[in-house]
């Protein structure tokens, strides 16, 4: 990877973060109706995920171009965790605002903070990324002394599992507390967020175990299957919400779930790439970055239709705009998988 391309791939997450922050702030500043109080904070704090993805991109790229320092090794993941903590705290402050829009937005923002935590953990697991190609070329699957220890792999994977468990429990609690629309919407979106967090377990575990050198061939299908399953769960649940609640106000949440499913499938591109290149030459590695490009376009195209529908039905105001933010996340994931492909793939026959 040359320096110019490295700058481009690091700029993409920052540009997408700036888009989310500015677009979310603009929506909030343009009015105080229920839809804006819901969509504005959610889109704004999608920018935190983009920042955490920037730390992941920068962590890997600096290793590839030889500019990785000890300070960057600690500062970059800390930035991701700082944004995650800030997002969760802000979400907790938004929840008790009193109106249903802020209640839903507050819980969703907390969920975005959980996703940001998992992404920051992926950045942490990438601090020794350059060992992956070396370990992949070894004839055996023995641990690399320069990689993570068994305990460190367990801590990194365990943190992602813990955050995902919190998201699932949060989702169940929202459904259990009440069957009111605001609890139903918040719980449904939290289910999609939990699917994204669970997908990130696969990414964190894949990176950490390949850095250690103990990633087994059996794990390839397991981690790929987990991410694809989580995307399918969010997608199917989204379709159920749309058609079962057809004609009701709450059915808009189905489109948000479909957007979260597309994010899961964007994450799958990285998990699939890592699996395919492990002790193997994968000729189609350079095609895998197409996956997040397709999901980003799907978010934007679906959002475009919902923008038109929102002219007639106000309930589509929120998903139309939130899908724009999801598209930014998917496009940011394109830069990450492109970096992974550049740093790990072998393009032989």
Secondary structure, DSSP 8 states (H G I E B T S, - for coil): --HHHHHHHHHHHHHHHHHHHHHHHHHHHT--SHHHHHHHHHHHHHHHHHHHHHHHHHHHHHHHHT---HHHHHHHHHHHHHHHHHHHHHHHHHHTTSSHHHHHHHHHHHHHHHHHHHHHHHHHHTTTTTHHHHHHHSSS----TTS--HHHHHHHHHHHHHHHHHHHHHHHHHHHH--SHHHHHHHHHHHHHHHHHHHHHHHHHHHHHHHHT---HHHHHHHHHHHHHHHHHHHHHHHHHHHHTTTSGGGGHHHHHHHHHHHHHHHHHHHHHHHHHTTS--TTGGGTTHHHHHHHHHHHHHHHHHHHHTTT-TTHHHHHHHHHHHHHHHHHHHHHHHHHHHHH-----
